[in-house]
Amino acid sequence: MAPTDGYYKILGYGYPNMSNVEGRNGIAEKWKIKYIDVAGCDVDQKLMDSVDIENKKTFVALDAKYGKDWKARYDKDVENFMLNKVEVMDVLITNKLFRKKLKDYNIEIDGVDKEVKELNDQGLYEVIVFNNNLQYENKECFRVQVDTRNRKVNLIK
């Protein structure tokens, strides 16, 4: 089905493949695809059929947007995300701005809690840095944009 909030939604149920969850979340912005769990492991045929019907509509829209081979390219991006995330951190740990911001928030370089999002195919990522020792509403400390091709870091917030 075409996106209503800018994202295509693929519905799921059952126990998720945890090794794919971080990768799918990491490339959600790039592909504009979100996975939504609509049920746990206890499902009936009616639910499975309704999920299948909705997902088929979404897959038709994704075929139109990205081409018939989108799924193979998407799966490859999910698979590569963890390697790309390591490259992002490699750029960050040598960057003076990033280290200064960590110091401002009393975060040790080896204990960085972060969320990495791939933005495009040109090596551009957004990284949100958290300090889990702070109160819930203040856990997000800052955001940076990382260009792995040019090894540059820009402060977003």
HELIX and SHEET records of a PDB file:
HELIX    1   1 MET A   18  TRP A   31  1                                  14    
HELIX    2   2 GLN A   45  TYR A   66  1                                  22    
HELIX    3   3 TRP A   70  ILE A   93  1                                  24    
HELIX    4   4 LYS A   96  ASP A  104  1                                   9    
HELIX    5   5 ILE A  109  GLY A  111  5                                   3    
HELIX    6   6 TYR A  136  ASN A  138  5                                   3    
SHEET    1   A 2 TYR A   8  TYR A  13  0                                        
SHEET    2   A 2 ILE A  33  ALA A  39  1                                        
SHEET    1   B 4 ASP A 113  GLU A 118  0                                        
SHEET    2   B 4 LEU A 124  PHE A 130 -1                                        
SHEET    3   B 4 GLU A 140  ASP A 147 -1                                        
SHEET    4   B 4 LYS A 152  LEU A 155 -1                                        
END                                                                             
